[in-house]
Amino acid sequence: MTALPATGGKKLGLLIDLDICVGCHACAVACKEWNDQGISAPLPDSDAYGAAPDGVWFNRVHSYELEALDAQPASTLHFPRSCLHCETPACVSVCPTGASYKRAEDGIVLINPDTCIGCKLCSWACPYGAREYSPSEGIMKKCTLCVDRIYNERIPEAQRQPACVQACPTRARGFGDFNDPDSEVSVRSRERGGMALMPELGYQPVNRYLPARSKQPVCAEAETERLDPAQLPGALRWLDKILSR
């Protein structure tokens, strides 16, 4: 079984804001596009346009319909899921060949494709469902935090972020060092009550989720309220007249 490295370096991870994620899947598509041509390639798909499509996706977005509860109206929650790069990952501990390993310098959990035998022990051990099996290669794959991008000095520094973070249109995803209390992800997580996923399991996931804020129900008065066109500036009165035809 694989030993874990000594801690003390960076703890790179993702900060995901569930309040502003719109479930557009841009993160999943950008991740697929980048990693299908990099060190993790290929990310194969099977029966993509058939009755039972399947494939290797490092990022997945699940959407849940939440029923109204007390003062909270019914709403939709979009939940992005990928590897959490745990501090004590079970997927690494159970690997019989050492193919799954955790980097001491930044905490990123990776897989060595040359020594992975595709036994799937890591996927059974991971409670977050973050491991992906590539049937065409017979090996396991997973999110790498775009390690071949974040350290790539050939691209502009502002773009040295995971592809999912770079592509998010609402900036619902952040990236940084959670071991640095002054980093943007640490500050935002602290101020908004960032949550670890299933901390009771003891794997100490690095990624944090910012909870959705309370939603205000729409009152009847607000629904019937109308602006008086006479109170609008001249240009807006003209526009209102044109659009009301």
C-alpha positions as CSV (number, residue, x, y, z in Angstrom):
1,M,0.0,0.0,0.0
2,T,1.1,3.6,-0.7
3,A,2.4,5.8,2.1
4,L,1.4,9.5,2.3
5,P,4.0,12.2,2.3
6,A,4.8,14.5,5.2
7,T,2.5,17.6,5.2
8,G,3.6,21.2,5.5
9,G,3.7,22.5,1.9
10,K,1.0,24.1,-0.1
11,K,-2.6,22.8,-0.1
12,L,-3.8,23.7,-3.5
13,G,-7.5,23.2,-4.1
14,L,-10.8,24.6,-5.4
15,L,-13.3,26.9,-3.8
16,I,-16.8,26.4,-5.3
17,D,-19.6,28.8,-4.6
18,L,-22.9,27.0,-4.7
19,D,-24.8,30.3,-4.5
20,I,-23.7,31.5,-8.0
21,C,-23.1,28.2,-9.8
22,V,-25.7,28.1,-12.6
23,G,-25.1,24.5,-13.8
24,C,-23.9,25.5,-17.2
25,H,-21.3,22.7,-17.4
26,A,-18.7,25.1,-18.8
27,C,-16.3,23.7,-16.1
28,A,-16.8,20.1,-17.2
29,V,-16.5,20.9,-20.9
30,A,-13.3,23.1,-20.4
31,C,-11.8,20.4,-18.2
32,K,-12.5,17.7,-20.9
33,E,-11.1,19.9,-23.7
34,W,-7.8,20.7,-21.8
35,N,-7.1,17.3,-20.4
36,D,-8.0,15.4,-23.6
37,Q,-4.9,16.9,-25.2
38,G,-2.5,17.1,-22.2
39,I,-0.8,14.6,-19.9
40,S,-4.1,12.9,-19.0
41,A,-5.1,12.2,-22.6
42,P,-7.1,10.6,-23.9
43,L,-10.4,11.0,-22.1
44,P,-12.5,8.5,-24.2
45,D,-16.3,8.5,-24.6
46,S,-18.4,5.5,-25.5
47,D,-21.8,5.6,-27.3
48,A,-21.8,9.3,-27.0
49,Y,-25.0,9.8,-29.0
50,G,-26.6,6.5,-28.2
51,A,-29.0,5.2,-25.5
52,A,-26.3,4.7,-22.8
53,P,-23.6,7.4,-23.2
54,D,-20.6,7.1,-21.0
55,G,-17.1,8.5,-20.8
56,V,-14.2,9.8,-18.7
57,W,-15.1,13.2,-17.1
58,F,-13.0,14.7,-14.3
59,N,-15.7,17.3,-13.6
60,R,-19.3,16.5,-13.3
61,V,-22.2,18.8,-12.3
62,H,-25.3,17.4,-10.6
63,S,-28.5,19.4,-10.3
64,Y,-31.1,18.9,-7.5
65,E,-34.6,20.3,-7.2
66,L,-35.1,21.5,-3.6
67,E,-38.6,21.7,-2.2
68,A,-39.9,24.7,-0.4
69,L,-39.0,24.6,3.3
70,D,-40.3,27.0,5.9
71,A,-39.5,30.5,4.6
72,Q,-37.4,29.2,1.8
73,P,-39.0,28.9,-1.7
74,A,-38.4,26.0,-4.0
75,S,-35.1,26.3,-5.9
76,T,-32.5,24.4,-8.0
77,L,-29.1,23.6,-6.6
78,H,-26.2,22.9,-8.9
79,F,-23.4,20.8,-7.3
80,P,-20.1,20.5,-9.2
81,R,-18.1,17.4,-8.3
82,S,-14.4,16.5,-8.8
83,C,-11.5,15.2,-6.9
84,L,-11.1,17.0,-3.5
85,H,-7.3,16.3,-3.2
86,C,-7.8,15.1,0.4
87,E,-5.0,15.5,3.0
88,T,-5.3,11.8,3.9
89,P,-6.8,10.3,0.7
90,A,-8.0,6.7,1.0
91,C,-7.5,6.3,-2.8
92,V,-3.7,6.7,-2.3
93,S,-3.5,4.5,0.8
94,V,-5.1,1.5,-0.9
95,C,-3.2,1.6,-4.1
96,P,-1.2,-1.7,-4.4
97,T,1.4,-0.4,-6.9
98,G,2.0,3.2,-5.7
99,A,0.4,4.6,-8.9
100,S,-1.8,6.8,-6.8
101,Y,0.2,9.3,-4.9
102,K,0.1,12.7,-3.2
103,R,2.7,15.4,-3.9
104,A,4.4,16.8,-0.8
105,E,5.0,20.2,-2.4
106,D,1.5,21.2,-3.2
107,G,-0.9,18.4,-2.0
108,I,-2.1,17.5,-5.4
109,V,-3.2,13.8,-5.8
110,L,-2.1,12.2,-9.1
111,I,-2.0,8.8,-10.8
112,N,1.1,7.4,-12.6
113,P,-0.4,5.8,-15.7
114,D,2.8,3.7,-16.2
115,T,2.3,1.8,-12.9
116,C,-1.5,1.8,-12.7
117,I,-3.0,-1.7,-13.3
118,G,-6.6,-0.6,-13.4
119,C,-7.6,-2.7,-10.4
120,K,-10.2,0.0,-9.3
121,L,-9.3,-0.2,-5.6
122,C,-8.9,3.5,-5.5
123,S,-12.4,4.1,-7.0
124,W,-13.9,1.8,-4.4
125,A,-12.1,3.5,-1.6
126,C,-13.0,7.1,-2.7
127,P,-16.3,8.1,-1.1
128,Y,-16.6,11.1,-3.4
129,G,-16.8,9.2,-6.7
130,A,-13.9,11.1,-8.1
131,R,-12.0,8.3,-9.9
132,E,-12.6,7.5,-13.5
133,Y,-11.8,4.3,-15.3
134,S,-10.6,4.5,-18.9
135,P,-11.6,1.2,-20.6
136,S,-9.6,1.8,-23.7
137,E,-6.4,2.0,-21.6
138,G,-7.3,-0.1,-18.7
139,I,-6.2,2.5,-16.1
140,M,-7.7,4.9,-13.6
141,K,-7.8,8.7,-14.2
142,K,-8.8,11.8,-12.2
143,C,-8.7,15.5,-11.8
144,T,-5.1,16.8,-11.7
145,L,-5.9,20.4,-10.9
146,C,-4.5,20.9,-14.4
147,V,-1.0,20.5,-13.0
148,D,0.4,20.8,-16.5
149,R,-1.3,24.2,-16.8
150,I,-0.8,25.9,-13.4
151,Y,3.0,25.6,-13.6
152,N,3.3,26.2,-17.3
153,E,5.5,29.3,-17.7
154,R,4.8,29.4,-21.5
155,I,1.2,30.7,-20.9
156,P,0.4,34.1,-19.3
157,E,0.4,34.1,-15.5
158,A,-3.2,35.1,-15.3
159,Q,-4.2,31.9,-17.1
160,R,-2.2,29.6,-14.9
161,Q,-5.4,28.2,-13.3
162,P,-7.3,25.0,-13.7
163,A,-9.3,25.0,-16.9
164,C,-12.5,24.8,-15.0
165,V,-11.7,27.9,-13.0
166,Q,-10.7,29.8,-16.1
167,A,-13.9,28.9,-18.0
168,C,-16.5,29.6,-15.3
169,P,-18.7,32.4,-16.6
170,T,-20.0,33.4,-13.1
171,R,-16.7,33.0,-11.2
172,A,-18.3,30.4,-9.0
173,R,-14.9,28.6,-8.9
174,G,-11.7,29.8,-7.3
175,F,-8.3,28.2,-7.0
176,G,-5.4,28.8,-4.5
177,D,-3.5,27.7,-1.5
178,F,-5.6,26.8,1.5
179,N,-2.5,26.5,3.6
180,D,-2.0,30.3,3.2
181,P,-4.5,32.1,5.5
182,D,-4.2,35.2,3.5
183,S,-4.9,33.7,0.1
184,E,-8.2,34.7,-1.7
185,V,-9.7,31.2,-1.3
186,S,-8.8,31.0,2.4
187,V,-10.3,34.4,3.1
188,R,-13.5,33.8,1.1
189,S,-13.9,30.4,2.7
190,R,-13.5,31.8,6.2
191,E,-15.9,34.7,5.6
192,R,-18.6,32.6,4.0
193,G,-18.4,29.5,6.1
194,G,-16.8,27.3,3.5
195,M,-17.6,23.6,4.1
196,A,-15.6,20.4,3.6
197,L,-17.5,17.6,1.9
198,M,-18.4,14.8,4.4
199,P,-15.6,15.8,7.0
200,E,-16.9,13.1,9.3
201,L,-15.1,10.4,7.2
202,G,-11.7,11.8,8.2
203,Y,-10.1,12.2,4.8
204,Q,-9.8,16.0,5.2
205,P,-10.7,17.1,1.7
206,V,-8.9,20.4,0.7
207,N,-11.7,21.7,-1.6
208,R,-14.3,23.9,0.0
209,Y,-17.9,24.6,-0.9
210,L,-19.5,28.0,-0.1
211,P,-23.1,27.4,0.9
212,A,-26.0,28.9,-1.0
213,R,-27.5,32.0,0.6
214,S,-31.1,32.1,1.9
215,K,-33.5,32.9,-0.9
216,Q,-36.2,35.5,-0.4
217,P,-39.7,34.5,-1.6
218,V,-41.3,36.8,-4.1
219,C,-44.1,38.7,-2.5
220,A,-47.4,39.4,-4.2
221,E,-46.9,43.2,-4.0
222,A,-43.6,43.0,-5.9
223,E,-45.2,40.9,-8.6
224,T,-47.9,43.6,-9.3
225,E,-45.7,46.6,-8.9
226,R,-45.4,48.7,-12.0
227,L,-43.3,51.7,-12.9
228,D,-45.0,55.0,-13.8
229,P,-43.7,55.9,-17.2
230,A,-44.2,59.6,-16.4
231,Q,-41.5,59.3,-13.7
232,L,-38.9,58.0,-16.2
233,P,-36.3,60.2,-17.9
234,G,-37.1,61.4,-21.4
235,A,-35.0,58.8,-23.2
236,L,-36.5,56.0,-21.2
237,R,-40.0,57.2,-21.7
238,W,-39.3,57.1,-25.5
239,L,-37.9,53.6,-25.2
240,D,-40.9,52.4,-23.1
241,K,-43.2,53.8,-25.7
242,I,-41.4,52.0,-28.5
243,L,-41.3,48.7,-26.7
244,S,-44.9,48.9,-25.6
245,R,-46.3,48.9,-29.2
